[in-house]
C-alpha cells in the first residue's frame, strides 16, 4: 500500500495526463516504505525518470550538523532530465510543489527527445499543415457542421482508425495505444455536433497531434501514420 493518500496518488496521475503525454506513457510506483514516495519512469525511454522523495532540508555539511538537532525533511524531486542538467535535485516547501514539477519534467523530456529524434519536428510540421488546411478550407468557421459533414467526419475517422488497427495487428503499436486512439477518435467524432466548424477543426488538430505523439515514436510507425492522416483528412 502506498504511503500516500488515494487523493494524492490521483493528483500524481492527473499531472501525468497533460498536454505533452498521458499517464499511459509512464510506469508509476508508490513504495510502501522508505524516503521515496513516488517513482515515475518514461516507458518509451527508461533513462528518463522522476522521483518524489523526502530529503534533509539542508545539503552537504549543513545537513550533517542539522541532523543532530533536527530530523525534519523536505519534499523533494530527483529528475532526469532536469531543466539544465541531466539529473537535478530540487527541494520544496510542500508536496504539491513536487507534483507541479511533473509537467515541467515532461517538457524537459520532449525537449531532450527533440534533439535526438525527428518525431517532434515532424509533428510540428504536421501541425503547421493542419493549421494551413483549416485556414484555407473552412468557410464560415462559426457555423455548426451540417449532418452531411458530420457523417463524412465519422467515415474519415473510422477509416483512419482502421489504419491504426493494422499497426496493432503488426505489433507496431500496443493494444493500450490502440485503445487510446479509439477513445480520442470517439471524442473527436462526438465533438463534431457540439462545436462550430472552426473550433472543432482546431480541437481536432490538437488531439490528432497528441495521438501521434503517443503512438508514433518509431520512424516506421510515424511515416505510416502521417501519410494516412494527411491522405484521409485531405492534407495531400
Secondary structure as GFF3:
##gff-version 3
##sequence-region A 1 236
A	DSSP	alpha_helix	6	16	.	.	.	ID=ss1
A	DSSP	three_ten_helix	23	25	.	.	.	ID=ss2
A	DSSP	beta_strand	26	29	.	.	.	ID=ss3
A	DSSP	beta_strand	36	42	.	.	.	ID=ss4
A	DSSP	beta_strand	49	56	.	.	.	ID=ss5
A	DSSP	alpha_helix	60	69	.	.	.	ID=ss6
A	DSSP	beta_strand	73	80	.	.	.	ID=ss7
A	DSSP	beta_strand	88	91	.	.	.	ID=ss8
A	DSSP	alpha_helix	95	116	.	.	.	ID=ss9
A	DSSP	alpha_helix	119	137	.	.	.	ID=ss10
A	DSSP	alpha_helix	147	169	.	.	.	ID=ss11
A	DSSP	alpha_helix	175	191	.	.	.	ID=ss12
A	DSSP	alpha_helix	197	215	.	.	.	ID=ss13
A	DSSP	alpha_helix	219	232	.	.	.	ID=ss14
###
